[in-house]
Amino acid sequence: MEHLELFFKSIFIDNMVFATFLGMCSYLAVSKKVSTAVGLGAAVIFVMAITVPLNWLLDHYILQEGALAWLGPEYAEYDLSFLSFIMFIATIATMVQLVEIIVEKFSPSLYNSLGIFLPLIAVNCAILGGSLFMQSREIPNLGLAFNYGVSSGIGWFLAILAIAAIREKIRYSNIPPALRGLGITFIITGLMAIGFMSFGGMLTGGTEKKAKKVETVKVVKNIKANNLANNTTEIKK
C-alpha cells in the first residue's frame, strides 16, 4: 500500500512540473512535437529510475552523519553531507552520458531532434530535484527510492506529453498574436497545474476519515469509561 500511495502521489499530487515547476526549460523547449516529447520523457524516466536509488545508496552509506560506521567505529563520526550536491550531480551526469550514447546508437533521428537538450538532462533541475526530495523526505528504503524515481519521471513524462499534444492541436488555432508561442503555453500549463491540484483529495480524504473514526472511537471509549466509573460509585454508595 505504501508503494502504491507513493506512486500515485508522485505522479499526480507532487508532479515535478505542475506542483514544483522543475524542469521547465526542457518542458517548454522540447514540447513542440509529441515524438520528441516522448523521447525526452522516456530518457528522463530512465535517468531518474537509476539516479534516485543510486543517490539513496550514496546518501545512506556514505554521505549522512554516521553513515560510514560500516567501515569501522573510527569512521562513525564522519559527516560528508556537504558533498551531497557534488555526488548527486556526478551520478546524474554519468547516467545522462549513458543515455546519450544509447540514443545516438539506436535512434539517430531522435538524437538529432532532441539536440542540445539531451545532454542538458544532466542539469535538468527535475532530475536533481528528485534526488534532493528523496533525501529531504527521508525515504526509508531502496525499493521506495526506486519507486519514487520511476513515478516522478512518469509524472514529468505525462506533463511534457500533455503539453506537446495540446501545442500540436492549437498550432493552427486562432490565438491572439500577443499570446502565441510561450504565452499560450504558460497559460495552458497554469490551467493544467490547477487541474492536477484536484488530485490532492485522493489521499487526504481517506486520511481525514480515518482520523475522524479514531477520534470517534476514543470519545465513545471515554464515555463508556465515565459511565462505568459513575455506576461503580453509585453501587458503592
N, C-alpha and C positions, 0 to 999 in steps of 0.2 A: 504493500500500500504506500509505503514511503517513497519507493521508486516511481510509482505511477503519479503520485502527487507532485513530486519534484519535476517530472517530465512535462506535465501539462502546465504547471506554474511557470516553468522556464520559457515555454513556447508562447503562451497566451498572456499571462499576467506580467511577468518580468521580461517581456520581449526586449532584446537588445536595442532595437531601433525605436519602437513605439513607446517604451517605458523609460529608457535611459538615453535614447538618441545617440548611441555609439555606432561607429562605422558609417557615418553619414556621407563621407567623401565617396567611397566606393558605391554606396547605395544610390547616390544621385548621378554619378558619372557613368555607371555600367548598367543602368536600368532603362536604357532606351530600347533595347530589344530583349525579348524573352529568352532567346537562345543564349546570349551572353550572360544574362542574369542567372540562368540555370547553371551554367558552367562555373561562374564565380561563387554562387551559393553552395554548390557541391564541394568546391575547394575549401570554402570556409568551414563547412561541416566536418570535412576530413581533418583540417588543421586543428579545430577545436576539440575534436574527439581524441586526438593524440596528445595535444599540448596540455590540456587541463589535467588529465590523470598524471602525466609526467611531472607537471609542476606541483601536483599534490604530493607526489613522492619526494620531490626535492624539498618541499616545504616541511614535511613531517619528519624526514630522516636526515636533513642537512641544515636547513635554514632556521628553524624555530629554536628558541632557547631550550637547551637541554636535549635537542634532537640528536646530537652526536654521542649520546650516552652509550649507544650500541658499540662504539669504538673502545670504550673503557671509561671508568669513573673519572679519570683525569680530564676528559673532554665534556663532562656533563654540564659544566658552567658556561660553555661557549654559546654565544648568541650571534648567528650570522644573518638575522632577518634584514639587516641593512643591504644585503646583496639580493634581495627578492626581485627587484625590478631588473637588474642586470641578468640574473639567471633565467627569469621568465622570458625576457626578450630574446636571449640566446637560444632557448628551446624553440620559441616560435619561429625565429629566423631559420633555424635548421630545418624545421618541418616545411616551411614555405619553399625553401630551396628544393626539397624533395618533391613537393607538389609541382613546382615549375618544371623540373626535369621530366616528370611523368607526363604532364600535359603537353609539353613540347614534343615528346617522343610519340605519343599515341593520338594526339589531336592538334596538329599544327594550325588548323584553321581557327580553333578556339583560342589557341595560344596567341595568334596574331590579332584576333578580335578583342581579347582582353587587354593586350598591350601592356602598358606600364603598371596597370592596376593589379596584375597577378603578383609580381614581386612586392607590390605595396601592401599585400596582405600582412607582411611582416610588421608593418607599422600601423595596421588597422586597429583602432582603439577598441573595437568589439572583441578582437582576439585576446588582447591583453586584459581587457575588462573581464572576460570570462575567468581567467586565472586569478585576478585580484578579487573578484566577487567570491570565488571558491574559497579563497584564503580568509576574507573578512567574515563570511558566513559560517566558517568553521565546519565545512562538510566533513562528516566523521570518518568515512572510509573510501577506499579506492573505487568501489562499484558505484557509489553515489557521485563521485567526482567524474567518472566516465559518463554516467547518465546526464549530469549537468552539462558537460561539454557537448555531447551529442544534441541534447534538447535545445541548448542555447544556439547552436549552429543551425538547427532546423528552424528555430524562430526567426533568425536573421535571413535564412533562405526564403521562408514564406513571405517576409516583408519585401525583399527585393523582387521576388517573383510577382507579387501582387501589384507593386507599383509599375513594374515593367509591362505587365499585361494591360494595365489602365492607360499607360502612356502610349502604347501602340494603338489602343482604341480611340484615344482622343487626338491622335495626330492630325486627323482631317476634320476635327470638330471646329465649330465656330467659336473660338475662345477669344475674348478681348485681347488686343495686341499687347497691352501692358502686363497681362498675366501669362503670356505664352512662355514656354520653356520652364525655368526653375520656379517661376511664380506659382503656376497652377500645380506644379509638383509638390511644393511646400504646403499648399492648401490641402491637397489630397492626403498628404502624409499626416497633417494635423487631424483631419477627419477620421482617418484610419486609426490614429492613436486614440482618439476619443472612443471609437468603436471597440478597440481592444481593452479599454478600461472597464467595459461592461463585463469582461470575463472575470473580474476580480471577485464577483459574487459566487463563483463556482466553489471556492474553497472556504471563504469566510462564512457563508451561510450555514454549512454543516457544523462548523466550529461553534458558532453562536448558539445553535440549537442544543448541541451537547453541553455547553456551559450552562444554559438555562435549565436543562434536565438535571444537571448535577446540583445546581442551586436549589431546585425544587425538592430533590431528594433530601438535601441537607435540612431544609425548612421542615419537611414532614417528619424527619427523624427528631429534630429539636422539639417539635410539638408533641410527638409521642413520648419523648423523654420527660417533658414537663408534666404531661398528663399522668404518667406513671408515678412521678415524684409526688404530685398532689394527691393521687389516690392512696399512696403508701402513707402519706402524712395523716390523711383522714382516717385510715384504718387504725393507725396507732392511737389517734385520739379516742 
